[in-house]
Amino acid sequence: MSAFNRLSGFTRTPPGKERKVIRALPMIFLVGTLLLALPSIFVRFFPWTATEAEIATHIMSFDIYVISLVILHWTVVLTVGIAAFIIMVMKGPAYVADPYPLNESDTPDAPLLGGK
C-alpha cells in the first residue's frame, strides 16, 4: 500500500513559466543583492566635505537604507519562489485519499449533517 494514490484519468498540465522562474531565482537573488549593495560600497569613496561625525552619520544612514532594500529584495524573491513552487505542485499529478468507513452513521448513504 502506497502513501499516495494517483487519481486515474487525470491529465498533467505541461510545465510553464514557473519552472523558468524557479531556475532564474538564484541568479536574481545574487545579482540583485550585489547591485543593491554597490551604492553602499561607492558611498565610502565619495569625497565628503563635512566633519568625520557627519560623514559617519551619512554613511550609516545610507547603509540602513541599503540593508532595508536588500531585505525587501530577499523577501520578494522568496515570495515569488514560494508562488512558483505552489504552481508547480498544483500542475503535478492528482492524488486521492484512501476511503474510510463512516462508523457513526446508521446507513452508509446517510447524510453527514442530518439533512434529508
C-alpha positions in Angstrom: 0.0 0.0 0.0 1.5 3.3 -1.0 1.1 6.6 0.8 -0.1 8.4 -2.4 -2.7 7.0 -4.7 -2.8 8.8 -8.1 -6.2 9.8 -9.4 -6.8 7.7 -12.6 -7.7 9.6 -15.7 -6.1 12.9 -14.6 -4.0 14.6 -17.3 -1.0 16.5 -16.1 -0.6 20.1 -17.1 2.6 20.8 -19.0 5.2 22.9 -17.2 5.1 26.5 -17.9 6.9 29.7 -16.8 7.0 28.7 -13.2 10.0 26.3 -14.0 11.9 29.1 -15.7 11.2 31.4 -12.7 12.4 28.8 -10.2 15.6 28.3 -12.3 16.2 32.0 -12.5 15.7 32.8 -8.8 19.2 32.0 -7.5 20.8 34.3 -10.1 18.2 37.0 -9.5 18.9 36.7 -5.7 22.6 37.1 -6.1 22.7 39.7 -8.8 20.0 41.8 -7.1 21.8 41.6 -3.8 25.1 42.7 -5.3 23.5 45.5 -7.3 21.7 46.8 -4.2 24.9 46.6 -2.1 27.1 48.5 -4.7 25.8 52.0 -3.7 26.8 51.3 -0.1 30.3 50.5 -1.2 30.6 53.5 -3.6 29.4 56.0 -0.9 32.6 55.2 1.1 34.7 56.6 -1.8 32.6 59.7 -2.3 34.5 62.9 -1.5 32.7 64.3 1.5 33.1 67.9 2.8 32.0 67.6 6.4 33.3 66.5 9.7 34.0 62.9 10.4 31.0 62.5 12.7 28.7 63.9 9.9 30.3 61.7 7.3 29.9 58.6 9.6 26.2 59.6 10.1 25.5 59.9 6.4 27.3 56.6 5.6 25.4 54.8 8.4 22.1 56.2 7.2 22.9 55.1 3.7 23.8 51.6 4.9 20.5 51.3 6.8 18.6 52.2 3.6 20.6 49.7 1.6 20.1 46.9 4.1 16.4 47.5 4.2 16.3 47.4 0.3 18.3 44.1 0.3 16.0 42.5 2.9 13.0 43.7 0.8 14.6 42.1 -2.3 15.1 38.9 -0.5 11.5 38.8 0.7 10.2 39.4 -2.8 12.4 36.7 -4.3 11.3 34.3 -1.5 7.6 35.1 -2.1 7.9 34.6 -5.9 9.7 31.3 -5.3 7.0 30.1 -3.0 4.3 31.1 -5.5 6.2 29.3 -8.4 6.7 26.2 -6.3 2.9 26.1 -5.4 2.0 26.4 -9.1 4.5 23.7 -9.9 3.0 21.3 -7.3 -0.6 22.2 -8.4 0.3 21.2 -12.0 1.6 17.8 -10.9 -0.4 14.6 -10.7 -3.6 14.5 -8.7 -3.8 12.2 -5.7 -6.8 10.8 -3.9 -7.0 9.8 -0.2 -7.9 6.3 0.9 -11.6 5.8 1.6 -12.6 5.0 5.2 -15.9 3.7 6.6 -18.1 6.1 8.5 -18.8 4.2 11.7 -21.1 6.7 13.3 -23.9 6.5 10.6 -26.8 4.2 10.6 -26.6 3.5 6.9 -23.6 4.0 4.6 -25.5 6.6 2.5 -26.7 8.7 5.4 -26.2 12.5 5.0 -23.4 13.9 7.1 -25.2 16.9 8.6 -28.6 15.4 9.3 -30.2 16.7 6.0 -32.8 14.7 4.2 
